[in-house]
């Protein structure tokens, strides 16, 4: 039971983790750009 729950939970956890990382990288990149274009 524990192993099955772990296998079900892990992909969801990894997806949330990578979404968070991508969001932080995107915000950092946008924040570092010169604000010339609206």
SESE-200010 format. One line per field, with one value per residue (C-alpha): x, y, z; residue in one letter; residue number from 0. Coordinates in steps of 0.05 Angstrom, whole numbers, plus 5000, padded with zeros to 4 digits. Example, Ala and Ser with C-alpha at 12.3 -4.5 7.8 and 13.67 -1.06 7.14 Angstrom:
// SESE-200010
x	5246 | 5273
y	4910 | 4979
z	5156 | 5143
aa	a | s
i	0 | 1
//
This chain:
// SESE-200010
x	5000 | 5055 | 5094 | 5033 | 5016 | 5088 | 5086 | 5020 | 5045 | 5115 | 5098 | 5049 | 5102 | 5155 | 5107 | 5092 | 5167 | 5186 | 5128 | 5154 | 5225 | 5203 | 5161 | 5218 | 5266 | 5215 | 5202 | 5277 | 5290 | 5233 | 5256 | 5326 | 5303 | 5305 | 5235 | 5235 | 5179 | 5109
y	5000 | 5048 | 5034 | 5044 | 5110 | 5133 | 5116 | 5154 | 5215 | 5222 | 5243 | 5296 | 5322 | 5325 | 5361 | 5414 | 5420 | 5432 | 5481 | 5520 | 5519 | 5541 | 5597 | 5623 | 5621 | 5656 | 5711 | 5720 | 5725 | 5774 | 5815 | 5818 | 5844 | 5919 | 5947 | 5979 | 5939 | 5942
z	5000 | 5019 | 4956 | 4912 | 4945 | 4937 | 4862 | 4854 | 4892 | 4863 | 4791 | 4817 | 4865 | 4810 | 4763 | 4816 | 4832 | 4759 | 4748 | 4808 | 4782 | 4712 | 4742 | 4783 | 4724 | 4679 | 4730 | 4742 | 4667 | 4656 | 4716 | 4687 | 4619 | 4604 | 4605 | 4536 | 4503 | 4534
aa	x | x | x | x | x | x | x | x | x | x | x | x | x | x | x | x | x | x | x | x | x | x | x | x | x | x | x | x | x | x | x | x | x | x | x | x | x | x
i	0 | 1 | 2 | 3 | 4 | 5 | 6 | 7 | 8 | 9 | 10 | 11 | 12 | 13 | 14 | 15 | 16 | 17 | 18 | 19 | 20 | 21 | 22 | 23 | 24 | 25 | 26 | 27 | 28 | 29 | 30 | 31 | 32 | 33 | 34 | 35 | 36 | 37
//
